[in-house]
Amino acid sequence: MPTGPTGREAPTWEAPTWQALGLSRPRALPLTGAARERLAHMTELRDIDSPAAAARAGAEYAGERWLAPDLLGVRPWLPPGTPHREVPGAVLNGEWTGFLALLGEYGPWVYAADVRALQVLSGAYAALVQAAQTAPEDVALHAAALSLADAPHHTLLIRLEATPYRRPERPARWWPARWWSWRLPGRQPPADAATLVELERAFWTLVAAHAQDRRAVWAIRR
């Protein structure tokens, strides 16, 4: 029986989190040193400048587990059952040309109009990763479950929790130094679950707004 951070039986929210990932235990996915460095950096980028390019990307990434959920989850105007191969083309048809990108080793797939938009989305995702890396495990797990309850495609925290990504701060030698260190310039206390959930929600809200804006602009230009 899984146990929580205190050794007691795990809270009821932990089991469905791992089931949603198809994993039997946390940190089951490997994370090499190089992969750790790419956690919050773009790892895939394709220029979708034509239907042919969209078709090639669809074929190349058809086996990517999160591509369709990520792109369709913020585009309620597209059928949720769209086959993976057809998703890039469906997005292109509604928003025209752009960049298909994977933000991070286990991060989100996004479709953005230009490099500037990619930078904004990358920054929002990096903020989530950086906050989660120093959060206590029980806090991060709780936030991951809450995010999934927020929306079915809010799985970024869950994906991170499937890997040994966390970098907890070293325990202080004595608590006053630890207490004051949080108040020094550039130091922040670990994020709580509500903060992590809000960071993930803010990221997806930003992605959805960008997609909606692009759809509206393209509808006028057609």
Contacts in CASP RR format, 6 or more apart in sequence:
PFRMAT RR
TARGET T0000
AUTHOR 0000-0000-0000
METHOD contacts of the structure
MODEL  1
MPTGPTGREAPTWEAPTWQALGLSRPRALPLTGAARERLAHMTELRDIDS
PAAAARAGAEYAGERWLAPDLLGVRPWLPPGTPHREVPGAVLNGEWTGFL
ALLGEYGPWVYAADVRALQVLSGAYAALVQAAQTAPEDVALHAAALSLAD
APHHTLLIRLEATPYRRPERPARWWPARWWSWRLPGRQPPADAATLVELE
RAFWTLVAAHAQDRRAVWAIRR
1 9 0 8 1.000
1 10 0 8 1.000
2 9 0 8 1.000
2 10 0 8 1.000
2 14 0 8 1.000
2 15 0 8 1.000
2 25 0 8 1.000
3 9 0 8 1.000
3 10 0 8 1.000
4 10 0 8 1.000
4 11 0 8 1.000
4 14 0 8 1.000
4 138 0 8 1.000
5 136 0 8 1.000
5 137 0 8 1.000
5 138 0 8 1.000
11 142 0 8 1.000
13 141 0 8 1.000
13 142 0 8 1.000
13 145 0 8 1.000
13 146 0 8 1.000
14 141 0 8 1.000
14 145 0 8 1.000
16 145 0 8 1.000
16 148 0 8 1.000
17 141 0 8 1.000
17 144 0 8 1.000
17 145 0 8 1.000
17 148 0 8 1.000
17 158 0 8 1.000
17 161 0 8 1.000
18 24 0 8 1.000
18 25 0 8 1.000
18 26 0 8 1.000
20 148 0 8 1.000
20 155 0 8 1.000
20 158 0 8 1.000
21 155 0 8 1.000
21 158 0 8 1.000
21 159 0 8 1.000
21 162 0 8 1.000
23 29 0 8 1.000
23 162 0 8 1.000
26 141 0 8 1.000
26 161 0 8 1.000
26 162 0 8 1.000
27 161 0 8 1.000
27 162 0 8 1.000
27 163 0 8 1.000
27 164 0 8 1.000
28 162 0 8 1.000
29 106 0 8 1.000
29 162 0 8 1.000
29 163 0 8 1.000
30 163 0 8 1.000
31 105 0 8 1.000
31 163 0 8 1.000
31 164 0 8 1.000
31 165 0 8 1.000
35 105 0 8 1.000
36 105 0 8 1.000
36 165 0 8 1.000
38 104 0 8 1.000
38 105 0 8 1.000
39 104 0 8 1.000
39 105 0 8 1.000
39 106 0 8 1.000
39 129 0 8 1.000
39 160 0 8 1.000
39 165 0 8 1.000
40 103 0 8 1.000
40 104 0 8 1.000
40 122 0 8 1.000
40 123 0 8 1.000
40 125 0 8 1.000
40 126 0 8 1.000
40 129 0 8 1.000
40 130 0 8 1.000
41 103 0 8 1.000
41 104 0 8 1.000
41 122 0 8 1.000
41 126 0 8 1.000
42 101 0 8 1.000
42 102 0 8 1.000
42 103 0 8 1.000
42 104 0 8 1.000
42 118 0 8 1.000
42 122 0 8 1.000
43 102 0 8 1.000
43 103 0 8 1.000
43 104 0 8 1.000
43 105 0 8 1.000
44 61 0 8 1.000
44 100 0 8 1.000
44 101 0 8 1.000
44 102 0 8 1.000
45 99 0 8 1.000
45 100 0 8 1.000
45 101 0 8 1.000
45 102 0 8 1.000
46 53 0 8 1.000
46 56 0 8 1.000
46 57 0 8 1.000
46 60 0 8 1.000
46 99 0 8 1.000
46 100 0 8 1.000
46 101 0 8 1.000
47 53 0 8 1.000
47 97 0 8 1.000
47 98 0 8 1.000
47 99 0 8 1.000
48 54 0 8 1.000
48 57 0 8 1.000
48 88 0 8 1.000
48 89 0 8 1.000
48 91 0 8 1.000
48 92 0 8 1.000
48 97 0 8 1.000
48 98 0 8 1.000
48 99 0 8 1.000
48 100 0 8 1.000
48 111 0 8 1.000
49 97 0 8 1.000
49 98 0 8 1.000
50 97 0 8 1.000
51 89 0 8 1.000
51 92 0 8 1.000
54 88 0 8 1.000
54 89 0 8 1.000
54 91 0 8 1.000
54 92 0 8 1.000
55 85 0 8 1.000
55 88 0 8 1.000
55 89 0 8 1.000
57 88 0 8 1.000
57 100 0 8 1.000
58 84 0 8 1.000
58 85 0 8 1.000
58 86 0 8 1.000
58 87 0 8 1.000
58 88 0 8 1.000
58 89 0 8 1.000
59 85 0 8 1.000
61 67 0 8 1.000
61 84 0 8 1.000
61 88 0 8 1.000
61 100 0 8 1.000
61 109 0 8 1.000
62 84 0 8 1.000
62 85 0 8 1.000
63 84 0 8 1.000
64 84 0 8 1.000
64 109 0 8 1.000
66 107 0 8 1.000
66 108 0 8 1.000
66 109 0 8 1.000
66 155 0 8 1.000
66 159 0 8 1.000
67 84 0 8 1.000
67 87 0 8 1.000
67 109 0 8 1.000
68 81 0 8 1.000
68 82 0 8 1.000
68 83 0 8 1.000
68 84 0 8 1.000
68 87 0 8 1.000
69 152 0 8 1.000
69 153 0 8 1.000
69 155 0 8 1.000
70 108 0 8 1.000
70 109 0 8 1.000
70 110 0 8 1.000
70 153 0 8 1.000
71 78 0 8 1.000
71 87 0 8 1.000
71 88 0 8 1.000
71 91 0 8 1.000
71 109 0 8 1.000
71 110 0 8 1.000
71 111 0 8 1.000
72 78 0 8 1.000
72 79 0 8 1.000
72 80 0 8 1.000
72 81 0 8 1.000
72 82 0 8 1.000
72 87 0 8 1.000
72 153 0 8 1.000
73 80 0 8 1.000
73 151 0 8 1.000
73 152 0 8 1.000
73 153 0 8 1.000
74 153 0 8 1.000
74 204 0 8 1.000
74 207 0 8 1.000
74 208 0 8 1.000
74 211 0 8 1.000
75 91 0 8 1.000
75 208 0 8 1.000
75 211 0 8 1.000
75 215 0 8 1.000
77 215 0 8 1.000
78 87 0 8 1.000
78 90 0 8 1.000
78 91 0 8 1.000
82 90 0 8 1.000
88 100 0 8 1.000
88 111 0 8 1.000
91 100 0 8 1.000
91 111 0 8 1.000
91 211 0 8 1.000
92 98 0 8 1.000
94 214 0 8 1.000
94 215 0 8 1.000
94 218 0 8 1.000
94 219 0 8 1.000
95 111 0 8 1.000
95 113 0 8 1.000
95 211 0 8 1.000
95 214 0 8 1.000
95 215 0 8 1.000
95 218 0 8 1.000
96 214 0 8 1.000
96 218 0 8 1.000
96 221 0 8 1.000
97 113 0 8 1.000
98 111 0 8 1.000
98 112 0 8 1.000
98 113 0 8 1.000
98 114 0 8 1.000
99 111 0 8 1.000
99 112 0 8 1.000
99 113 0 8 1.000
99 114 0 8 1.000
99 115 0 8 1.000
99 118 0 8 1.000
100 109 0 8 1.000
100 110 0 8 1.000
100 111 0 8 1.000
101 109 0 8 1.000
101 110 0 8 1.000
101 111 0 8 1.000
101 112 0 8 1.000
101 118 0 8 1.000
102 108 0 8 1.000
102 109 0 8 1.000
103 109 0 8 1.000
103 110 0 8 1.000
103 121 0 8 1.000
103 122 0 8 1.000
103 125 0 8 1.000
104 125 0 8 1.000
105 163 0 8 1.000
106 159 0 8 1.000
106 160 0 8 1.000
106 162 0 8 1.000
106 163 0 8 1.000
106 165 0 8 1.000
107 125 0 8 1.000
107 156 0 8 1.000
107 159 0 8 1.000
108 125 0 8 1.000
108 156 0 8 1.000
108 203 0 8 1.000
108 207 0 8 1.000
110 118 0 8 1.000
110 121 0 8 1.000
110 207 0 8 1.000
111 211 0 8 1.000
112 118 0 8 1.000
112 121 0 8 1.000
112 210 0 8 1.000
113 210 0 8 1.000
113 214 0 8 1.000
117 210 0 8 1.000
120 206 0 8 1.000
121 203 0 8 1.000
121 206 0 8 1.000
121 207 0 8 1.000
121 210 0 8 1.000
124 199 0 8 1.000
124 202 0 8 1.000
124 203 0 8 1.000
124 206 0 8 1.000
125 156 0 8 1.000
125 203 0 8 1.000
127 199 0 8 1.000
127 203 0 8 1.000
128 156 0 8 1.000
128 157 0 8 1.000
128 196 0 8 1.000
128 199 0 8 1.000
128 200 0 8 1.000
128 203 0 8 1.000
129 160 0 8 1.000
129 165 0 8 1.000
131 191 0 8 1.000
131 195 0 8 1.000
131 196 0 8 1.000
131 199 0 8 1.000
132 140 0 8 1.000
132 143 0 8 1.000
132 157 0 8 1.000
132 160 0 8 1.000
132 165 0 8 1.000
132 166 0 8 1.000
132 191 0 8 1.000
132 196 0 8 1.000
133 165 0 8 1.000
133 166 0 8 1.000
133 167 0 8 1.000
134 166 0 8 1.000
134 167 0 8 1.000
134 168 0 8 1.000
134 169 0 8 1.000
134 190 0 8 1.000
134 191 0 8 1.000
135 143 0 8 1.000
135 166 0 8 1.000
135 190 0 8 1.000
135 191 0 8 1.000
135 192 0 8 1.000
135 196 0 8 1.000
136 168 0 8 1.000
136 190 0 8 1.000
137 166 0 8 1.000
139 190 0 8 1.000
139 191 0 8 1.000
139 192 0 8 1.000
139 193 0 8 1.000
139 196 0 8 1.000
140 157 0 8 1.000
140 160 0 8 1.000
140 161 0 8 1.000
140 166 0 8 1.000
140 193 0 8 1.000
140 196 0 8 1.000
141 161 0 8 1.000
142 193 0 8 1.000
143 157 0 8 1.000
143 193 0 8 1.000
143 194 0 8 1.000
143 196 0 8 1.000
143 197 0 8 1.000
143 200 0 8 1.000
144 157 0 8 1.000
144 158 0 8 1.000
144 160 0 8 1.000
144 161 0 8 1.000
144 196 0 8 1.000
145 158 0 8 1.000
146 193 0 8 1.000
146 197 0 8 1.000
147 154 0 8 1.000
147 155 0 8 1.000
147 156 0 8 1.000
147 157 0 8 1.000
147 158 0 8 1.000
147 196 0 8 1.000
147 197 0 8 1.000
147 200 0 8 1.000
147 201 0 8 1.000
148 154 0 8 1.000
148 155 0 8 1.000
148 158 0 8 1.000
150 197 0 8 1.000
150 200 0 8 1.000
150 201 0 8 1.000
151 204 0 8 1.000
153 204 0 8 1.000
154 200 0 8 1.000
154 201 0 8 1.000
154 204 0 8 1.000
156 200 0 8 1.000
156 203 0 8 1.000
157 196 0 8 1.000
157 197 0 8 1.000
157 200 0 8 1.000
169 190 0 8 1.000
171 178 0 8 1.000
172 178 0 8 1.000
172 181 0 8 1.000
181 187 0 8 1.000
182 188 0 8 1.000
182 189 0 8 1.000
191 199 0 8 1.000
END
